[in-house]
Amino acid sequence: MTRTHAPVSLPVALTIAGSDSGGGAGIQADLKTMEAHDVFGTSAITATTAQNTSGVEDINVLPTDHIAAQYDAVVDDFAVGAIKTGMLATAEVIETVTDCLADFAGPVVVDPVMVAATGDRLLSEEAEAVYEDLFDHATLVTPNADEAELLTDRTVDSVDAAEAAGRDIVELGADAALVKGGHIDGDSGTAGDSDEVVDTLVIDESATDATHTEQFTHPRIDTDATHGSGCTLSSAIAARMAREETLTEAVAGGVAFMERAVRYGIDAGSGPGSVHHLVEMRERADREATTAAVERIVARLVEANVETLVPPSGMDVVGATPYAETPAEVVGVDGRLSRTRTGIRHNAGVRSGTASDLAHQLLAAREAFPALRFACTIRFDDAVEHVLETLDGPVVRGDPGTPTDAAAAAVADADQPPAAIIDPGDEGRQPAVILVAADAATLHERTLSVADALLTE
């Protein structure tokens, strides 16, 4: 039999930008990012590039009448909710795009792409001067520090300087400017330090003849693999605005999205690598598999009846997706495993977001060793400490304190992923051992190994 067609209606966004044959930036990054935000992405390509993770080999700018024809084809057929611009390459292309946007009433995010992450120039010098007319149509302009310097003739080497540059860009005609802090190593002492990235948002407040400033601070990721980060951030903001988020909401969400995309970047090519545009989709998709893995561990521990390992407060078992960043993305036993007259049992099921101490401890350990994904708690005493020596990996010890601090201290100086973490506890908290592993099978094996070693003591 035939099936009923059941279409869905998604917000639509348009990217006007160049193509990256390496797939990490440009149109390719924009469309992936829009899809990750449940937005239908459309495009008008301004140029094709022969590039990869190591550099740009060649650029072919498309005829401006063809660029305009692409734009018209999209807006004539789709209800475009937001537009972003990326690589525009020449003054003629910028002028063409400016003319196209003259009648567009929705939000426009302008990413003033001038230089690639590899250092290759993507905008002719004479084109810099004509950006001002495009800014008149911009809801938001998203330069990095280097681009902000070119646009404002101002040195941007601090948070204060970024704010001043943002004000200059607003004065050029934009409704708002987000000056990204990834290229700023330090600041003037007003916020953050070199271990943090501070993105500065300056918003025009026409009614009060003033500007409003907000800052978004997040930890710096220790990597050079940021290819496509600018395209991805501006596309994320545009996609969120197409979903009718406010400017501030879209920027805050886009910055958080970008942080995860950089941390879990894609190691591809011989260069530094690309950001992971679909990381949040992958995280959500992996929760089901992670839940099933935790359920298998629990079932096998119950079957093996490892009651000699259960702490007085019960045994906790958790698993994180490969991209987990918060306790809400950690799957755990709801109610823990407890001793009963007929063996160990858990009081409830397995679900995400149990917010247990162990979930926080696993995340703390993942800061040093992101490959760690599964953990369980077992009791701690002299006998257990002795048999931990039989494990197939290092055993590290934390300091007294909160559960998170104890785990973080334990792995701080480790040079390889541990097999076990000794949590010494603290006032009101009993000590325990945390067995950790990169996969469910290894965690199960380590748990049974400790149980079997105790029986032979």
MIROVEX-349021 format. One record per residue (C-alpha): x, y, z. Coordinates in steps of 0.25 Angstrom, whole numbers, padded with zeros to 4 digits, always signed. Example, Ala and Ser with C-alpha at 12.3 -4.5 7.8 and 13.67 -1.06 7.14 Angstrom:
<atoms>
+0049-0018+0031 +0055-0004+0029 
</atoms>
This chain:
<atoms>
+0000+0000+0000 +0004+0014-0002 +0007+0022+0011 +0002+0036+0014 +0012+0047+0012 +0016+0054+0025 +0024+0066+0022 +0030+0075+0033 +0032+0090+0032 +0045+0096+0036 +0050+0110+0037 +0059+0114+0025 +0072+0121+0025 +0081+0126+0014 +0096+0126+0013 +0103+0135+0003 +0117+0131+0003 +0129+0123-0004 +0131+0108-0005 +0142+0101+0002 +0146+0088-0005 +0152+0083+0008 +0138+0083+0014 +0141+0090+0027 +0138+0104+0024 +0129+0113+0015 +0116+0108+0009 +0119+0094+0014 +0121+0098+0028 +0109+0107+0027 +0099+0097+0022 +0104+0086+0032 +0102+0096+0044 +0088+0100+0039 +0084+0086+0038 +0089+0083+0052 +0080+0094+0057 +0068+0088+0050 +0068+0099+0040 +0066+0097+0025 +0079+0103+0018 +0079+0109+0005 +0091+0116-0002 +0096+0126-0012 +0111+0123-0015 +0120+0134-0018 +0133+0127-0021 +0139+0113-0022 +0152+0110-0015 +0162+0100-0017 +0166+0098-0002 +0168+0088+0009 +0173+0088+0023 +0187+0093+0019 +0183+0105+0011 +0176+0111-0001 +0182+0108-0015 +0172+0115-0024 +0160+0124-0024 +0150+0126-0035 +0140+0137-0033 +0126+0135-0039 +0120+0145-0048 +0112+0155-0040 +0099+0153-0049 +0100+0139-0046 +0101+0141-0031 +0089+0151-0032 +0081+0140-0039 +0084+0130-0028 +0079+0140-0018 +0066+0143-0026 +0063+0128-0028 +0064+0125-0013 +0056+0137-0008 +0046+0136-0019 +0042+0122-0014 +0046+0121+0001 +0041+0128+0013 +0055+0132+0017 +0056+0135+0032 +0070+0139+0033 +0082+0142+0024 +0097+0141+0027 +0108+0145+0018 +0122+0139+0018 +0134+0140+0007 +0130+0151-0003 +0144+0153-0009 +0143+0165-0017 +0137+0179-0016 +0127+0176-0028 +0122+0164-0020 +0120+0172-0008 +0112+0182-0016 +0104+0172-0022 +0100+0165-0009 +0097+0179-0003 +0088+0182-0014 +0081+0168-0012 +0079+0171+0003 +0073+0184+0001 +0059+0179+0001 +0061+0168+0011 +0054+0170+0024 +0059+0159+0033 +0072+0158+0041 +0085+0158+0034 +0098+0153+0040 +0111+0158+0033 +0123+0150+0035 +0134+0159+0029 +0143+0148+0024 +0156+0154+0020 +0167+0144+0023 +0166+0129+0024 +0171+0122+0037 +0183+0117+0029 +0187+0132+0026 +0182+0132+0012 +0175+0145+0008 +0161+0143+0004 +0157+0157+0001 +0163+0167-0008 +0169+0180-0002 +0160+0189-0009 +0148+0181-0005 +0150+0185+0010 +0146+0199+0007 +0132+0195+0002 +0128+0187+0014 +0122+0199+0020 +0109+0200+0011 +0107+0185+0014 +0107+0188+0029 +0095+0197+0027 +0087+0184+0025 +0094+0176+0036 +0087+0172+0049 +0100+0166+0054 +0115+0167+0049 +0124+0156+0054 +0139+0159+0052 +0150+0153+0059 +0161+0162+0065 +0169+0162+0052 +0157+0166+0044 +0152+0176+0054 +0166+0183+0053 +0165+0184+0037 +0151+0189+0038 +0154+0200+0049 +0169+0203+0048 +0170+0200+0063 +0179+0190+0070 +0170+0179+0076 +0178+0172+0086 +0169+0173+0099 +0155+0172+0103 +0154+0187+0104 +0160+0189+0090 +0150+0178+0085 +0138+0186+0091 +0144+0199+0085 +0145+0193+0071 +0130+0187+0073 +0126+0201+0075 +0133+0206+0063 +0126+0195+0055 +0113+0199+0060 +0116+0214+0056 +0118+0209+0042 +0104+0205+0041 +0102+0191+0047 +0091+0188+0058 +0101+0180+0066 +0116+0175+0066 +0121+0162+0072 +0136+0163+0073 +0141+0149+0075 +0152+0147+0085 +0159+0135+0080 +0171+0142+0075 +0173+0151+0087 +0183+0144+0097 +0180+0154+0109 +0172+0166+0113 +0173+0179+0120 +0169+0172+0133 +0154+0175+0132 +0150+0160+0129 +0156+0147+0128 +0171+0143+0125 +0179+0136+0115 +0172+0123+0118 +0158+0128+0114 +0152+0134+0102 +0144+0146+0103 +0134+0149+0092 +0129+0164+0092 +0115+0167+0087 +0112+0182+0085 +0098+0186+0082 +0093+0199+0076 +0082+0205+0085 +0077+0216+0076 +0066+0220+0085 +0076+0224+0096 +0087+0229+0086 +0096+0219+0093 +0101+0205+0092 +0099+0193+0100 +0111+0183+0103 +0110+0168+0107 +0122+0158+0108 +0122+0143+0107 +0133+0136+0114 +0137+0121+0112 +0150+0113+0114 +0160+0113+0103 +0161+0100+0096 +0176+0096+0094 +0176+0093+0079 +0179+0099+0066 +0168+0092+0059 +0159+0103+0057 +0157+0103+0042 +0142+0107+0039 +0140+0113+0053 +0136+0127+0048 +0126+0121+0038 +0120+0112+0047 +0118+0122+0058 +0111+0132+0049 +0103+0121+0043 +0099+0116+0056 +0094+0130+0060 +0087+0132+0047 +0080+0119+0049 +0075+0122+0063 +0070+0136+0058 +0063+0128+0047 +0056+0121+0058 +0052+0134+0064 +0062+0135+0076 +0066+0149+0080 +0079+0154+0076 +0085+0152+0090 +0079+0138+0091 +0085+0134+0077 +0099+0139+0081 +0099+0132+0094 +0094+0119+0088 +0103+0120+0076 +0116+0123+0085 +0112+0111+0094 +0110+0102+0081 +0124+0107+0076 +0131+0103+0088 +0127+0089+0087 +0129+0089+0072 +0144+0093+0074 +0146+0084+0086 +0142+0071+0079 +0147+0075+0065 +0149+0066+0054 +0163+0061+0051 +0164+0061+0036 +0174+0065+0026 +0189+0068+0028 +0186+0081+0034 +0181+0085+0048 +0167+0080+0045 +0153+0085+0045 +0142+0088+0055 +0131+0078+0057 +0118+0085+0051 +0109+0073+0055 +0114+0070+0069 +0101+0073+0076 +0094+0064+0067 +0104+0053+0069 +0103+0055+0084 +0088+0054+0084 +0088+0042+0075 +0099+0035+0083 +0090+0035+0096 +0082+0023+0092 +0094+0015+0090 +0101+0020+0103 +0088+0016+0111 +0088+0002+0105 +0103+0001+0109 +0100+0005+0123 +0088-0005+0124 +0097-0016+0119 +0108-0013+0130 +0097-0012+0141 +0091-0026+0136 +0104-0033+0136 +0108-0027+0150 +0094-0032+0155 +0096-0046+0149 +0111-0047+0155 +0105-0042+0168 +0117-0033+0171 +0111-0030+0185 +0125-0029+0192 +0128-0017+0184 +0116-0009+0187 +0118+0003+0196 +0109+0006+0208 +0102+0017+0200 +0100+0008+0188 +0108+0006+0175 +0106+0016+0164 +0109+0013+0149 +0109+0024+0138 +0113+0026+0124 +0115+0038+0115 +0113+0040+0101 +0127+0043+0093 +0123+0058+0093 +0117+0059+0107 +0119+0073+0114 +0108+0073+0125 +0102+0064+0135 +0089+0064+0126 +0097+0057+0115 +0102+0046+0125 +0094+0033+0126 +0093+0027+0140 +0085+0017+0149 +0074+0024+0155 +0074+0020+0170 +0088+0012+0170 +0090-0002+0172 +0088-0007+0186 +0090-0020+0193 +0077-0029+0196 +0075-0042+0202 +0075-0048+0188 +0087-0041+0182 +0089-0027+0177 +0078-0019+0170 +0075-0005+0165 +0063+0002+0170 +0059+0009+0157 +0063+0009+0142 +0075+0016+0134 +0073+0030+0129 +0080+0043+0125 +0082+0054+0135 +0082+0047+0148 +0092+0058+0153 +0099+0048+0162 +0113+0051+0168 +0119+0041+0159 +0113+0048+0147 +0121+0060+0151 +0133+0052+0154 +0133+0045+0141 +0132+0059+0134 +0144+0064+0142 +0152+0052+0138 +0148+0055+0124 +0154+0069+0124 +0168+0062+0125 +0165+0049+0117 +0153+0051+0108 +0153+0037+0103 +0148+0032+0117 +0133+0029+0116 +0128+0019+0127 +0130+0019+0142 +0125+0012+0154 +0127+0013+0169 +0132+0002+0178 +0135+0002+0193 +0148+0006+0198 +0156+0000+0209 +0170-0006+0211 +0167-0019+0204 +0161-0012+0192 +0173-0003+0191 +0182-0015+0191 +0175-0022+0179 +0174-0009+0171 +0189-0013+0168 +0184-0024+0159 +0177-0014+0149 +0182-0012+0135 +0184+0003+0137 +0189+0013+0146 +0182+0016+0160 +0182+0031+0164 +0177+0037+0177 +0170+0050+0179 +0170+0060+0190 +0159+0062+0200 +0148+0072+0196 +0136+0072+0187 +0133+0060+0178 +0137+0068+0166 +0150+0074+0172 +0154+0060+0177 +0153+0054+0163 +0160+0066+0156 +0171+0066+0166 +0174+0051+0163 +0175+0053+0148 +0182+0066+0148 +0196+0060+0148 +0193+0047+0141 +0201+0044+0128 +0191+0033+0123 +0176+0030+0126 +0174+0023+0139 +0167+0010+0142 +0163+0015+0156 +0162+0028+0164 +0162+0027+0179 +0153+0038+0184 +0157+0040+0199 +0144+0046+0202 +0142+0058+0211 +0133+0063+0223 +0120+0056+0221 +0125+0047+0210 +0130+0033+0210 +0143+0030+0202 +0141+0021+0190 +0148+0016+0178 +0143+0020+0164 +0146+0010+0153 +0147+0017+0139 +0149+0012+0125 +0147+0017+0111 +0137+0006+0107 +0126-0002+0115 +0133-0015+0113 +0146-0011+0119 +0138-0005+0131 +0131-0018+0133 +0144-0026+0132 +0151-0017+0142 +0140-0018+0152 +0140-0033+0151 +0155-0033+0152 +0154-0026+0166 +0143-0035+0171 +0150-0047+0167 +0163-0042+0173 +0156-0039+0186 +0151-0054+0187 +0165-0059+0186 +0171-0050+0197 
</atoms>
